[in-house]
Amino acid sequence: MGIKFTICVANRQESEQIAAFLQAWAEENCIDIHTIEAAQDSVCPLETVAGDGWILLTDSTVLQQKTLGILADIQRENENFGILLISDSQDFAIDGYQCHPDALIEKPICWEKICAALDRCFRCWKKGQQWLNLPFQHRRVRVPLGQIHYVEAVGRNSILYCTGGAIQVNCSLGILMEHLPQPPFLRCQKGFAVHLGAIQKIVGGELVMKEGQIISTARGKLRQIRESYQAYQRQRGEG
């Protein structure tokens, strides 16, 4: 069962922008999103908000005193229910803090602010992470997909370069690619696959990774890689 989101803001354009950022965030972090519901009016639809693993993104201008009380009750009953409060006014934000939001997103809304706010409510979406269960020496190891930066082939094995460090698994890169979602992963040459979010820039036929590594690309794949990376940037308002 995926993580659920409800978007309740007064501005339709902002609602659509938030929904697009959430889809991009879920793709980048390999999070299973069950549904994203966007309210089309100025009343927070609390009938669509219930239970753990649910995150509400709401504009402080649509919150009412009655609504704040109901949200407080939901929070008391559901430890992993999150609220992200969107506001362009400190006065409205202060009023909205009565519902004890996990984070404040100040307008104008952008990719970085959405990501920072979601980091603050990790407890709400951690169960939505997708994992790899791989053979490792004489046992198995579980690795969250969203924490893999790139993968290097080493004979019949592979090295996964992850947020917490590198780990060598008894699995070929070819087999791994069958389990890596594309996007955000892509195979740039015979010996490497990369996560688009781990790329800093593309220079000539090389990928400069955010951690400083340089990975060459197969000549026949360079155009596809550039197009995929540009699409990745556009989704996030970058580039």
C-alpha positions as CSV (number, residue, x, y, z in Angstrom):
1,M,0.0,0.0,0.0
2,G,1.5,3.3,-1.0
3,I,1.7,6.7,0.7
4,K,-1.3,8.9,0.3
5,F,-1.3,12.6,-0.3
6,T,-4.2,15.1,-0.2
7,I,-3.5,18.6,-1.7
8,C,-5.9,21.3,-0.4
9,V,-5.0,24.8,-1.6
10,A,-7.1,27.7,-2.9
11,N,-5.1,28.2,-6.1
12,R,-5.7,25.5,-8.8
13,Q,-2.4,26.3,-10.6
14,E,-0.5,25.8,-7.3
15,S,-2.3,22.6,-6.7
16,E,-1.3,21.2,-10.1
17,Q,2.3,22.4,-9.5
18,I,2.4,20.6,-6.2
19,A,1.0,17.4,-7.7
20,A,3.6,17.4,-10.4
21,F,6.4,17.9,-7.9
22,L,5.1,15.1,-5.7
23,Q,5.1,12.7,-8.7
24,A,8.7,13.7,-9.5
25,W,9.7,13.3,-5.9
26,A,8.2,9.8,-5.7
27,E,10.0,8.8,-8.9
28,E,13.4,10.1,-7.7
29,N,13.1,8.5,-4.3
30,C,11.4,5.3,-5.5
31,I,8.4,5.9,-3.3
32,D,5.2,4.1,-3.9
33,I,2.4,6.7,-4.0
34,H,-1.1,5.1,-3.8
35,T,-3.0,8.3,-4.6
36,I,-2.8,12.0,-4.8
37,E,-6.1,13.8,-4.3
38,A,-6.4,17.5,-5.0
39,A,-9.3,19.4,-3.6
40,Q,-11.1,21.7,-6.1
41,D,-12.6,24.1,-3.6
42,S,-11.5,26.1,-0.6
43,V,-12.7,23.6,2.0
44,C,-10.2,21.1,3.4
45,P,-11.8,17.7,2.6
46,L,-11.1,15.9,5.8
47,E,-13.2,13.0,4.8
48,T,-10.3,12.1,2.4
49,V,-7.7,12.2,5.2
50,A,-7.3,9.3,7.6
51,G,-4.8,7.1,9.1
52,D,-1.0,6.6,9.2
53,G,1.0,7.1,6.0
54,W,-1.1,10.0,4.9
55,I,0.3,13.5,4.2
56,L,-1.9,16.6,3.9
57,L,-0.5,19.6,2.0
58,T,-2.8,22.6,2.7
59,D,-2.8,26.3,2.3
60,S,-3.1,28.2,5.5
61,T,-5.8,30.4,4.0
62,V,-8.3,27.6,3.7
63,L,-7.9,26.4,7.2
64,Q,-10.8,27.2,9.6
65,Q,-10.9,27.0,13.4
66,K,-13.2,23.9,13.2
67,T,-10.8,22.3,10.7
68,L,-7.8,22.9,13.0
69,G,-9.6,21.0,15.8
70,I,-10.4,18.0,13.6
71,L,-6.8,17.9,12.3
72,A,-5.5,17.9,15.9
73,D,-7.7,14.9,16.7
74,I,-6.4,13.1,13.6
75,Q,-2.9,13.8,14.6
76,R,-3.4,12.5,18.1
77,E,-4.9,9.2,16.8
78,N,-2.4,8.7,14.0
79,E,1.3,9.1,14.7
80,N,2.4,8.9,11.1
81,F,-0.1,11.5,9.7
82,G,1.8,14.5,8.4
83,I,0.8,18.1,7.6
84,L,2.8,20.4,5.4
85,L,1.5,24.0,5.6
86,I,1.8,26.3,2.6
87,S,1.7,30.1,3.2
88,D,2.9,33.4,1.8
89,S,1.9,35.3,5.0
90,Q,3.5,35.0,8.4
91,D,0.2,35.9,10.0
92,F,-1.6,33.1,8.3
93,A,1.3,30.8,9.0
94,I,1.1,31.6,12.7
95,D,-2.6,30.8,12.8
96,G,-2.0,27.6,10.9
97,Y,0.6,26.4,13.4
98,Q,-2.3,25.5,15.7
99,C,-2.5,22.3,13.7
100,H,1.2,21.5,14.5
101,P,2.5,21.1,10.9
102,D,5.6,19.1,10.2
103,A,7.0,21.8,8.0
104,L,6.2,25.2,6.5
105,I,6.5,25.7,2.8
106,E,6.7,29.4,2.0
107,K,5.5,30.7,-1.4
108,P,6.6,30.8,-4.2
109,I,6.6,27.0,-4.2
110,C,9.6,25.2,-5.7
111,W,11.2,21.8,-6.0
112,E,13.7,22.4,-3.2
113,K,11.1,23.6,-0.7
114,I,8.8,20.6,-1.4
115,C,11.8,18.2,-0.9
116,A,12.9,19.9,2.3
117,A,9.4,19.7,3.8
118,L,9.0,16.0,2.9
119,D,12.3,15.3,4.6
120,R,10.7,16.7,7.8
121,C,8.0,14.0,7.7
122,F,10.1,11.0,6.9
123,R,8.2,8.9,9.4
124,C,5.0,9.3,7.3
125,W,6.5,7.9,4.0
126,K,9.3,5.6,5.1
127,K,7.1,2.6,4.6
128,G,6.5,3.6,1.0
129,Q,10.1,3.1,0.1
130,Q,10.9,0.4,-2.5
131,W,13.7,-2.0,-1.6
132,L,16.1,-4.4,-3.4
133,N,16.7,-7.8,-1.6
134,L,20.0,-8.9,-3.0
135,P,22.5,-11.8,-2.3
136,F,25.5,-10.6,-0.3
137,Q,28.2,-13.1,0.4
138,H,26.4,-15.9,2.2
139,R,23.4,-13.9,3.2
140,R,21.1,-11.3,1.8
141,V,20.9,-7.5,2.1
142,R,18.1,-5.1,1.7
143,V,18.9,-1.7,0.0
144,P,16.4,1.2,-0.5
145,L,16.2,2.0,-4.2
146,G,16.1,5.7,-3.6
147,Q,19.5,5.7,-1.8
148,I,21.4,4.1,-4.8
149,H,23.5,6.8,-6.6
150,Y,25.1,4.5,-9.2
151,V,26.0,0.9,-9.8
152,E,29.3,-0.5,-11.2
153,A,29.7,-3.9,-12.8
154,V,32.5,-6.1,-11.4
155,G,32.5,-9.3,-13.4
156,R,29.4,-11.2,-12.3
157,N,29.0,-9.0,-9.3
158,S,28.0,-5.4,-8.9
159,I,29.0,-2.6,-6.5
160,L,26.2,-0.3,-5.3
161,Y,27.3,3.2,-4.4
162,C,24.7,4.3,-1.9
163,T,24.1,7.2,0.5
164,G,25.6,5.2,3.3
165,G,28.5,3.8,1.4
166,A,29.4,1.1,-1.2
167,I,28.3,-2.5,-1.0
168,Q,29.3,-5.4,-3.4
169,V,26.5,-7.8,-4.1
170,N,26.5,-11.2,-5.9
171,C,24.3,-10.1,-8.7
172,S,25.2,-8.9,-12.3
173,L,24.4,-5.4,-13.5
174,G,22.2,-6.9,-16.2
175,I,20.0,-8.7,-13.6
176,L,20.0,-5.6,-11.4
177,M,18.7,-3.5,-14.3
178,E,15.6,-5.7,-14.4
179,H,14.7,-4.4,-10.9
180,L,15.8,-0.8,-11.2
181,P,12.9,1.6,-12.3
182,Q,13.8,3.5,-15.4
183,P,13.6,6.4,-14.7
184,P,15.2,7.4,-12.5
185,F,17.9,4.8,-13.3
186,L,19.5,4.4,-16.7
187,R,22.4,2.4,-18.0
188,C,25.0,4.7,-19.4
189,Q,27.4,2.0,-20.6
190,K,28.2,-1.7,-20.3
191,G,29.8,-1.3,-16.8
192,F,27.6,1.4,-15.2
193,A,24.1,2.4,-14.4
194,V,23.3,5.8,-12.7
195,H,20.5,7.5,-10.9
196,L,19.5,10.7,-12.7
197,G,19.4,12.6,-9.4
198,A,23.0,11.8,-8.7
199,I,24.3,13.6,-11.8
200,Q,25.7,17.0,-11.3
201,K,26.2,17.8,-15.0
202,I,27.1,16.2,-18.4
203,V,30.3,17.4,-20.0
204,G,31.0,16.0,-23.4
205,G,30.5,12.3,-23.2
206,E,31.0,12.1,-19.4
207,L,28.7,12.3,-16.4
208,V,30.0,14.4,-13.6
209,M,28.4,13.0,-10.4
210,K,27.4,15.1,-7.4
211,E,30.0,13.3,-5.3
212,G,32.8,14.0,-7.8
213,Q,33.1,10.8,-9.7
214,I,33.3,10.9,-13.5
215,I,31.6,8.2,-15.5
216,S,32.0,7.9,-19.2
217,T,29.0,7.1,-21.4
218,A,28.6,4.8,-24.4
219,R,28.6,6.9,-27.6
220,G,25.3,5.4,-28.8
221,K,23.6,6.2,-25.5
222,L,24.7,9.9,-25.0
223,R,21.7,11.4,-26.8
224,Q,19.2,9.4,-24.8
225,I,21.0,10.2,-21.6
226,R,21.0,14.0,-22.3
227,E,17.3,13.9,-23.2
228,S,16.5,11.9,-20.0
229,Y,18.5,14.3,-17.9
230,Q,16.9,17.4,-19.4
231,A,13.5,15.9,-18.8
232,Y,14.5,15.2,-15.2
233,Q,15.5,18.8,-14.8
234,R,12.4,20.3,-16.4
235,Q,10.2,18.3,-14.0
236,R,11.9,20.0,-11.1
237,G,12.0,23.5,-12.6
238,E,15.8,23.2,-13.1
239,G,18.1,23.6,-16.1
